[in-house]
Amino acid sequence: MGRPVKAETIVLWVCVALVAIAGLAPIAAIAVESFRHDGHFSLNYYRELISAARFWPLLGNSIRLALATTAVCGLIGVPAGILFAKSDLPLRSGFMWLLTVPFVLPPYFVALGWAHVVARIGTIASDWLFRFGGCVLVLSSVFLPITMLLTFASILNVDRRLEEAARLASGWPGVLRRVTLPLSAPGIVFSLVLVFLLAMGELSVPSFLRYPTLPVLSFTQFAASYNFGAATAAAVPLAFFAFFGILVESAFLRDRDYAFRSTGQTLFISLRHWKPHLATLMAALCFALVILPLGALFADAFSPAALHEAMQRAGVSVVRSVMYSAVAATILMALGFLLGHFMRGGRQRVLSALTLALFAIPGTVLSIGLVRLWNTPCTWFIYATPALLILGYTAQYCAVTTRLSLAGLMLIPTSLDEAGRLSGAMWARRLFRISIPLSTRTLLCAWLAAYILCLRDVPIAIMTAPPGGDPLPARILTLMANGAPPMIASLCLIMAIASLIPLVILARVIPSRGITG
């Protein structure tokens, strides 16, 4: 007789199977569909795509937009993350969370806000916004928190004892250059790769600002032309970039430990006479990237008539958004915690690459795959219900809850689990009696993060929601074509409130640590 299969192994493979069904199977469906024409193997879709006059300019636009956005986020986000993590800057927590606001809202909110701003300036500003420069401005505002927060977390992960030793022989500039930044480089590089991939696959902002990119072409072929073959062929290059980017990131981090651990309180740099100048600079940055566009957007939202019409138009979309996001967040929290638990046991590389690749794949690509895979008579109970939307959320954001869970689990001493094992406790008992009780804050953070990301999602909401069951971000985007600006602003305000409440809770849950030195 063979050895009995452990419950831990069964649960692991169930989790991996769920991720594969939710994410890998749709990508495989896209690949298969792109090579089929009239029921036979064919490269016709790729020949038509590559020979089309617009393909290469659109691919070039997508790469150029992603590179420019990554450069801006790196130039601003990395110094900001260092400043917030290592200095005694006044109001640094407030500045950091304020700069995070654009990321927790649907991306087109910032674009719509800048459209309100330039409408008050004139035609020249409007011409500039609805081009490459406007897309870079909006996407940089949206994705800046990624580089800022990952730099912040990477800096806090540096062992303060190394910095203290370096301080004996050098000032803070030398310590940052020779110790802090080299040790933080994996997290910083990962943040830049992530920004590039997310900007490359962004749909709503280029679509709203009328800047032609490959995701817009793929979405148009899918939603307007109903040409699955052409849509999947246009989606394959985007999926390739996502997987290639994650492979590069995995190779760079091959011999490095990327799990964030608490190494004690960090050392703070005293800014002295630079303090008011840097605080003013951060305040100006927050005003330019957050307060100005969102303030212009919400300025017209407080009219009673507009609010009343917005509530009527929103209907049950608000309830649906909250319900879908809450269900998906609960699934993601449980799945991410279990995957994080297994990754802690040494199965990190493959699972990490898989979940990160699904997070980096554009929502348009994943949605096309989900529709193609589940649009059959036998699977109508998934395709025609919110289950398809939940599957999309699960595949797209599993990496976030997995990483957060892994970071929290790394703070729990392994000796506790070993003690439970030696006492004869089974894996499930150790999980529910040790790991989960000690991870309540981690689980709450993971749930809130997943809820926010699902609530703000646009492409999956547009392309996979059941008929008549669209979430609020998709509803707003649909009404923007013919709706009155005050009513649209009121809808955006309702959506912003629903998104910012969990962000405020998340800010209260995550502790800030540090001492001056």
C-alpha positions as CSV (number, residue, x, y, z in Angstrom):
1,M,0.0,0.0,0.0
2,G,1.2,3.5,-0.8
3,R,1.6,6.3,1.7
4,P,-1.6,8.1,2.7
5,V,-2.1,11.5,1.1
6,K,-1.8,14.3,3.7
7,A,-4.7,16.7,4.1
8,E,-2.2,19.5,3.6
9,T,-1.3,18.2,0.2
10,I,-4.9,17.8,-0.9
11,V,-5.7,21.4,0.2
12,L,-2.6,22.7,-1.7
13,W,-3.6,21.0,-4.9
14,V,-7.2,22.2,-4.6
15,C,-5.9,25.8,-4.3
16,V,-3.6,25.4,-7.2
17,A,-6.4,23.8,-9.3
18,L,-8.7,26.8,-8.4
19,V,-6.1,29.3,-9.6
20,A,-5.5,27.2,-12.7
21,I,-9.2,27.0,-13.5
22,A,-9.7,30.7,-12.8
23,G,-6.6,32.0,-14.6
24,L,-4.5,29.6,-16.6
25,A,-7.4,27.8,-18.4
26,P,-8.8,31.1,-19.9
27,I,-5.3,32.0,-21.1
28,A,-4.9,28.6,-22.7
29,A,-8.4,29.1,-24.3
30,I,-7.1,32.4,-25.8
31,A,-4.0,30.7,-27.2
32,V,-6.0,27.9,-28.8
33,E,-8.7,30.2,-30.2
34,S,-6.1,32.4,-31.8
35,F,-4.8,29.5,-33.9
36,R,-8.2,28.3,-35.0
37,H,-9.9,29.5,-38.2
38,D,-13.1,27.8,-39.5
39,G,-12.4,24.9,-37.2
40,H,-8.9,24.2,-38.4
41,F,-5.4,25.2,-37.3
42,S,-4.4,28.4,-39.0
43,L,-2.2,31.4,-38.6
44,N,-4.6,33.7,-40.5
45,Y,-5.5,35.8,-37.5
46,Y,-1.8,36.5,-36.8
47,R,-1.1,37.2,-40.4
48,E,-3.9,39.7,-40.6
49,L,-2.9,41.3,-37.3
50,I,0.8,41.6,-38.2
51,S,0.1,42.8,-41.7
52,A,-2.5,45.3,-40.6
53,A,-1.1,48.9,-40.9
54,R,-2.3,49.8,-37.4
55,F,-0.9,46.9,-35.4
56,W,2.8,48.0,-35.1
57,P,1.9,51.7,-34.3
58,L,-0.5,50.4,-31.6
59,L,2.1,48.1,-30.2
60,G,4.6,50.9,-30.3
61,N,2.1,53.3,-28.5
62,S,1.5,50.7,-25.8
63,I,5.2,50.1,-25.2
64,R,6.0,53.9,-25.3
65,L,3.2,54.6,-22.9
66,A,4.3,51.9,-20.5
67,L,7.9,53.0,-20.6
68,A,7.1,56.7,-20.0
69,T,4.7,55.8,-17.1
70,T,7.3,53.5,-15.5
71,A,10.0,56.3,-15.8
72,V,7.8,58.9,-14.1
73,C,6.7,56.5,-11.4
74,G,10.3,55.5,-10.7
75,L,11.6,59.1,-10.6
76,I,8.8,60.2,-8.2
77,G,7.7,57.0,-6.4
78,V,11.1,55.7,-5.4
79,P,12.4,59.0,-3.7
80,A,8.9,59.4,-2.1
81,G,9.0,55.9,-0.7
82,I,12.5,56.5,0.7
83,L,11.4,59.8,2.2
84,F,8.4,58.3,3.8
85,A,10.3,55.2,5.2
86,K,13.5,56.8,6.4
87,S,12.9,60.5,7.3
88,D,11.1,62.5,10.0
89,L,9.1,64.3,7.4
90,P,6.0,65.9,8.9
91,L,2.7,64.4,8.0
92,R,4.4,61.6,6.0
93,S,1.7,59.1,6.7
94,G,-1.0,61.5,5.5
95,F,1.0,62.3,2.3
96,M,1.5,58.6,1.6
97,W,-2.1,57.6,2.0
98,L,-3.3,60.7,0.1
99,L,-1.1,59.7,-2.9
100,T,-2.6,56.2,-2.7
101,V,-6.1,57.5,-3.3
102,P,-5.9,57.4,-7.2
103,F,-4.9,53.8,-7.2
104,V,-8.0,52.7,-5.2
105,L,-10.4,54.4,-7.6
106,P,-11.2,53.3,-11.1
107,P,-8.4,54.7,-13.3
108,Y,-10.7,56.7,-15.5
109,F,-11.7,58.8,-12.5
110,V,-8.4,60.7,-12.7
111,A,-8.7,61.1,-16.4
112,L,-12.3,62.4,-16.0
113,G,-11.0,64.8,-13.3
114,W,-8.3,66.2,-15.6
115,A,-10.9,66.6,-18.3
116,H,-12.9,68.8,-15.9
117,V,-9.7,70.8,-15.1
118,V,-8.7,71.4,-18.8
119,A,-12.3,72.3,-19.7
120,R,-11.9,75.4,-17.5
121,I,-8.5,76.3,-19.2
122,G,-9.1,76.1,-22.9
123,T,-8.5,74.2,-26.1
124,I,-4.7,74.0,-26.0
125,A,-4.8,72.2,-22.6
126,S,-7.6,69.9,-23.9
127,D,-5.5,69.0,-27.0
128,W,-2.6,68.1,-24.8
129,L,-4.7,66.0,-22.4
130,F,-6.2,63.8,-25.1
131,R,-2.9,62.6,-26.3
132,F,0.2,60.7,-25.2
133,G,1.1,63.3,-22.5
134,G,-2.3,63.1,-20.8
135,C,-2.2,59.3,-20.7
136,V,1.2,59.5,-19.1
137,L,0.0,62.0,-16.5
138,V,-3.1,60.0,-15.5
139,L,-1.4,56.6,-15.5
140,S,1.5,58.0,-13.5
141,S,-0.9,59.3,-10.9
142,V,-2.7,56.0,-10.7
143,F,0.3,53.7,-10.6
144,L,2.7,55.9,-8.5
145,P,1.5,54.2,-5.3
146,I,2.9,50.9,-6.5
147,T,6.5,52.1,-6.7
148,M,6.1,54.3,-3.6
149,L,4.6,51.6,-1.4
150,L,6.8,48.7,-2.5
151,T,9.9,51.0,-2.1
152,F,8.6,51.9,1.3
153,A,8.1,48.2,2.3
154,S,11.5,47.3,0.9
155,I,13.3,50.0,2.8
156,L,11.6,49.0,6.1
157,N,12.7,45.4,5.4
158,V,16.4,46.4,5.6
159,D,18.1,45.3,8.8
160,R,18.8,48.4,10.9
161,R,21.9,46.8,12.3
162,L,23.6,47.0,8.9
163,E,22.6,50.7,8.6
164,E,23.9,51.4,12.1
165,A,27.3,49.7,11.2
166,A,27.5,51.8,8.0
167,R,26.7,55.0,9.9
168,L,30.0,54.5,11.8
169,A,31.9,55.1,8.6
170,S,29.7,57.2,6.4
171,G,26.8,59.8,6.5
172,W,23.3,59.0,5.4
173,P,23.9,59.6,1.7
174,G,26.6,56.9,1.7
175,V,24.5,54.5,3.8
176,L,21.6,54.9,1.4
177,R,23.8,54.4,-1.6
178,R,25.9,51.5,-0.4
179,V,23.5,49.6,2.0
180,T,19.9,50.6,2.0
181,L,19.2,50.9,-1.8
182,P,21.2,47.8,-2.9
183,L,19.3,45.7,-0.3
184,S,16.0,47.2,-1.4
185,A,16.7,46.8,-5.1
186,P,14.7,43.6,-5.6
187,G,11.5,45.3,-4.4
188,I,12.1,48.5,-6.3
189,V,12.8,46.6,-9.6
190,F,9.7,44.5,-9.0
191,S,7.6,47.6,-8.6
192,L,8.9,49.1,-11.8
193,V,8.3,45.8,-13.8
194,L,4.8,45.7,-12.3
195,V,4.0,49.3,-13.3
196,F,5.3,48.7,-16.8
197,L,3.0,45.6,-17.2
198,L,-0.1,47.3,-15.7
199,A,0.4,50.4,-17.8
200,M,0.9,48.3,-20.9
201,G,-2.5,46.6,-20.3
202,E,-4.5,49.5,-19.2
203,L,-7.8,49.9,-21.1
204,S,-10.1,52.6,-19.6
205,V,-7.6,55.6,-19.6
206,P,-6.4,55.3,-23.2
207,S,-9.9,54.6,-24.3
208,F,-11.3,57.7,-22.5
209,L,-8.4,59.9,-23.7
210,R,-8.7,58.5,-27.2
211,Y,-5.1,57.3,-27.4
212,P,-4.9,54.1,-29.5
213,T,-3.2,51.2,-27.8
214,L,-3.2,47.4,-28.2
215,P,-5.6,46.7,-25.3
216,V,-8.1,49.2,-26.9
217,L,-7.8,47.3,-30.2
218,S,-8.4,43.9,-28.5
219,F,-11.4,45.2,-26.6
220,T,-12.9,46.8,-29.7
221,Q,-12.5,43.5,-31.7
222,F,-14.2,41.7,-28.8
223,A,-17.0,44.1,-27.8
224,A,-17.8,46.0,-31.0
225,S,-16.8,43.6,-33.9
226,Y,-17.5,40.3,-32.1
227,N,-14.4,38.9,-33.7
228,F,-13.1,36.4,-31.2
229,G,-10.2,35.3,-33.4
230,A,-8.9,38.8,-34.0
231,A,-9.5,39.8,-30.4
232,T,-7.5,36.8,-29.1
233,A,-4.7,37.3,-31.6
234,A,-4.4,40.9,-30.4
235,A,-4.5,39.8,-26.8
236,V,-1.7,37.2,-27.1
237,P,1.1,39.8,-27.4
238,L,-0.2,41.4,-24.2
239,A,-0.1,38.1,-22.4
240,F,3.4,37.4,-23.7
241,F,4.6,40.7,-22.3
242,A,3.1,39.8,-18.9
243,F,4.6,36.4,-18.7
244,F,8.0,37.6,-20.0
245,G,8.0,40.4,-17.4
246,I,7.4,38.0,-14.6
247,L,10.1,35.7,-15.9
248,V,12.6,38.6,-15.8
249,E,11.5,39.5,-12.3
250,S,11.7,35.9,-11.1
251,A,15.2,35.5,-12.6
252,F,16.3,38.8,-10.9
253,L,15.0,37.6,-7.6
254,R,16.2,34.0,-7.9
255,D,18.7,34.1,-5.1
256,R,17.0,36.7,-3.1
257,D,14.4,36.5,-0.3
258,Y,11.5,38.7,-1.3
259,A,9.2,37.9,1.6
260,F,8.9,41.1,3.7
261,R,9.8,40.5,7.3
262,S,9.9,42.7,10.3
263,T,13.5,43.4,11.3
264,G,12.8,45.8,14.1
265,Q,12.2,49.5,14.1
266,T,13.9,51.5,11.3
267,L,16.3,54.4,11.7
268,F,15.0,57.8,10.7
269,I,17.0,60.5,8.9
270,S,16.7,63.9,10.6
271,L,15.9,66.3,7.8
272,R,16.6,69.4,9.9
273,H,16.4,72.6,7.8
274,W,15.2,70.6,4.8
275,K,12.0,69.6,6.6
276,P,9.7,72.5,5.6
277,H,11.0,72.5,2.0
278,L,10.4,68.8,1.4
279,A,7.0,69.0,3.2
280,T,6.0,71.8,0.8
281,L,7.2,69.8,-2.1
282,M,5.1,66.8,-1.0
283,A,2.1,69.0,-0.4
284,A,2.5,70.4,-4.0
285,L,2.8,66.8,-5.4
286,C,-0.4,65.7,-3.6
287,F,-2.3,68.8,-4.8
288,A,-1.2,68.3,-8.4
289,L,-1.7,64.5,-8.7
290,V,-4.7,64.0,-6.3
291,I,-6.5,67.1,-5.0
292,L,-6.7,69.1,-8.3
293,P,-8.1,66.4,-10.6
294,L,-10.4,64.7,-8.0
295,G,-11.5,68.1,-6.6
296,A,-12.5,69.2,-10.1
297,L,-14.4,66.0,-10.7
298,F,-16.3,66.1,-7.4
299,A,-17.0,69.9,-7.5
300,D,-20.2,69.4,-9.4
301,A,-21.3,66.3,-7.5
302,F,-23.0,67.9,-4.5
303,S,-26.0,69.3,-6.2
304,P,-29.2,67.7,-4.7
305,A,-30.7,67.1,-8.1
306,A,-27.5,65.5,-9.4
307,L,-27.2,63.3,-6.4
308,H,-30.9,62.2,-6.6
309,E,-30.5,61.4,-10.3
310,A,-27.2,59.5,-9.6
311,M,-28.9,57.4,-7.0
312,Q,-31.7,56.6,-9.4
313,R,-29.3,55.8,-12.3
314,A,-26.9,53.8,-10.0
315,G,-29.8,51.7,-8.9
316,V,-28.7,48.4,-7.5
317,S,-25.3,48.7,-9.1
318,V,-23.9,50.0,-5.8
319,V,-25.2,47.0,-4.0
320,R,-24.0,44.6,-6.7
321,S,-20.5,46.1,-6.6
322,V,-20.3,45.8,-2.8
323,M,-21.7,42.3,-2.9
324,Y,-19.5,41.0,-5.7
325,S,-16.4,42.6,-4.2
326,A,-17.1,41.2,-0.7
327,V,-17.7,37.7,-2.0
328,A,-14.5,37.8,-4.2
329,A,-12.5,39.3,-1.3
330,T,-13.5,36.5,1.0
331,I,-12.5,33.9,-1.5
332,L,-9.3,35.7,-2.2
333,M,-8.5,36.1,1.5
334,A,-8.9,32.3,2.1
335,L,-7.1,31.3,-1.0
336,G,-4.3,33.7,-0.5
337,F,-3.8,32.7,3.1
338,L,-3.6,29.0,2.2
339,L,-1.2,29.6,-0.8
340,G,0.9,31.9,1.4
341,H,1.0,29.1,4.0
342,F,2.3,26.7,1.5
343,M,4.7,29.2,0.0
344,R,6.2,29.6,3.4
345,G,7.0,25.9,3.4
346,G,9.4,26.3,0.5
347,R,7.1,26.0,-2.5
348,Q,7.5,29.7,-3.3
349,R,8.9,30.2,-6.8
350,V,6.4,28.4,-9.0
351,L,3.3,29.6,-7.1
352,S,4.7,33.2,-6.9
353,A,5.4,33.3,-10.6
354,L,2.0,31.9,-11.4
355,T,0.0,34.3,-9.3
356,L,2.1,37.3,-10.3
357,A,1.7,36.5,-14.0
358,L,-2.1,36.5,-13.6
359,F,-2.0,39.8,-11.7
360,A,0.1,41.3,-14.5
361,I,-2.0,40.0,-17.4
362,P,-4.4,42.8,-18.6
363,G,-8.0,42.4,-17.5
364,T,-9.1,42.6,-21.1
365,V,-7.0,39.5,-22.0
366,L,-8.2,37.5,-19.0
367,S,-11.8,38.5,-19.6
368,I,-11.7,37.4,-23.3
369,G,-10.3,34.1,-22.2
370,L,-13.0,33.7,-19.5
371,V,-15.8,34.4,-22.0
372,R,-14.3,32.1,-24.6
373,L,-13.8,29.2,-22.1
374,W,-17.2,29.3,-20.3
375,N,-19.5,30.4,-23.1
376,T,-20.9,27.0,-23.8
377,P,-24.3,25.3,-23.3
378,C,-22.9,23.1,-20.6
379,T,-21.4,25.9,-18.5
380,W,-24.2,28.5,-18.7
381,F,-24.5,28.4,-14.9
382,I,-21.1,30.1,-14.8
383,Y,-21.2,32.2,-17.9
384,A,-24.6,33.8,-17.3
385,T,-24.1,34.5,-13.6
386,P,-21.8,36.6,-11.4
387,A,-19.6,33.4,-11.0
388,L,-17.7,34.4,-14.2
389,L,-17.0,37.8,-12.7
390,I,-15.9,36.2,-9.4
391,L,-13.6,33.9,-11.3
392,G,-12.0,36.9,-13.0
393,Y,-11.4,38.7,-9.7
394,T,-10.0,35.6,-8.2
395,A,-7.5,35.0,-11.0
396,Q,-6.5,38.7,-11.3
397,Y,-5.9,39.5,-7.6
398,C,-4.8,36.3,-6.0
399,A,-1.2,37.5,-6.0
400,V,-2.1,40.4,-3.7
401,T,-3.7,38.4,-0.9
402,T,-1.0,35.6,-1.3
403,R,1.8,38.1,-0.9
404,L,0.2,39.9,2.0
405,S,-0.5,36.6,3.7
406,L,3.0,35.4,3.2
407,A,4.4,38.6,4.6
408,G,2.2,38.2,7.7
409,L,3.0,34.5,8.1
410,M,6.7,35.2,8.0
411,L,6.3,37.1,11.2
412,I,5.1,34.0,13.1
413,P,7.9,32.0,14.6
414,T,8.1,28.5,12.9
415,S,8.8,27.1,16.4
416,L,5.1,27.4,17.2
417,D,4.1,25.2,14.3
418,E,6.9,22.8,15.1
419,A,5.7,22.6,18.7
420,G,2.2,21.8,17.6
421,R,3.5,19.2,15.2
422,L,5.6,17.5,17.9
423,S,2.5,17.4,20.2
424,G,0.7,15.4,17.6
425,A,-1.7,18.1,16.3
426,M,-2.8,17.5,12.7
427,W,-2.2,20.2,10.0
428,A,-5.8,21.5,10.1
429,R,-5.7,21.8,13.9
430,R,-2.4,23.7,13.8
431,L,-3.8,26.0,11.1
432,F,-7.0,26.9,13.0
433,R,-5.4,27.0,16.5
434,I,-2.0,28.7,15.7
435,S,-1.7,30.3,12.2
436,I,-5.1,31.8,11.8
437,P,-5.5,33.3,15.4
438,L,-2.0,34.9,15.0
439,S,-2.9,36.3,11.6
440,T,-6.1,38.2,12.2
441,R,-4.5,41.5,11.2
442,T,-3.0,40.0,8.1
443,L,-6.3,38.4,7.1
444,L,-8.1,41.7,7.6
445,C,-5.5,43.6,5.5
446,A,-5.8,41.0,2.8
447,W,-9.6,41.1,2.7
448,L,-9.6,44.9,2.6
449,A,-7.0,45.1,-0.2
450,A,-8.8,42.5,-2.2
451,Y,-12.1,44.3,-1.7
452,I,-10.7,47.6,-2.8
453,L,-9.1,46.1,-6.0
454,C,-12.2,44.2,-7.0
455,L,-14.4,47.3,-6.4
456,R,-12.2,49.5,-8.6
457,D,-11.8,47.0,-11.4
458,V,-13.0,48.1,-14.8
459,P,-12.2,45.7,-17.7
460,I,-13.3,42.5,-15.9
461,A,-16.5,44.3,-14.7
462,I,-17.3,45.5,-18.2
463,M,-16.6,42.2,-20.0
464,T,-17.7,39.4,-17.7
465,A,-20.6,40.8,-15.6
466,P,-23.9,39.1,-16.4
467,P,-26.5,41.0,-18.5
468,G,-28.3,43.6,-16.3
469,G,-25.8,42.9,-13.5
470,D,-23.1,45.4,-14.2
471,P,-21.1,46.7,-11.2
472,L,-20.9,50.5,-10.6
473,P,-17.6,51.2,-12.4
474,A,-19.0,49.6,-15.5
475,R,-22.3,51.4,-15.1
476,I,-20.6,54.8,-14.8
477,L,-18.4,54.2,-17.8
478,T,-21.6,53.3,-19.8
479,L,-23.4,56.4,-18.7
480,M,-20.5,58.7,-19.4
481,A,-21.3,58.8,-23.1
482,N,-24.6,60.6,-22.7
483,G,-25.0,61.5,-19.1
484,A,-25.0,65.0,-17.7
485,P,-21.6,65.9,-16.1
486,P,-23.0,66.7,-12.6
487,M,-24.8,63.4,-12.6
488,I,-21.6,61.5,-13.6
489,A,-19.7,63.4,-11.0
490,S,-22.2,62.3,-8.3
491,L,-21.9,58.7,-9.4
492,C,-18.1,59.0,-9.2
493,L,-18.5,60.5,-5.7
494,I,-20.7,57.5,-4.6
495,M,-18.1,55.1,-6.0
496,A,-15.2,57.0,-4.3
497,I,-16.9,56.8,-0.9
498,A,-17.4,53.1,-1.3
499,S,-13.7,52.7,-2.1
500,L,-12.2,55.2,0.4
501,I,-14.0,53.8,3.5
502,P,-12.0,50.5,3.3
503,L,-8.8,52.4,2.5
504,V,-9.3,54.4,5.7
505,I,-9.8,51.2,7.7
506,L,-6.7,49.7,6.1
507,A,-4.7,52.8,7.0
508,R,-5.8,52.3,10.6
509,V,-5.0,48.6,10.6
510,I,-1.4,48.9,9.2
511,P,0.9,50.1,12.0
512,S,3.7,52.6,11.4
513,R,7.0,51.9,13.1
514,G,10.3,53.8,13.4
515,I,12.7,55.6,15.7
516,T,14.8,58.7,15.0
517,G,18.4,58.2,14.5
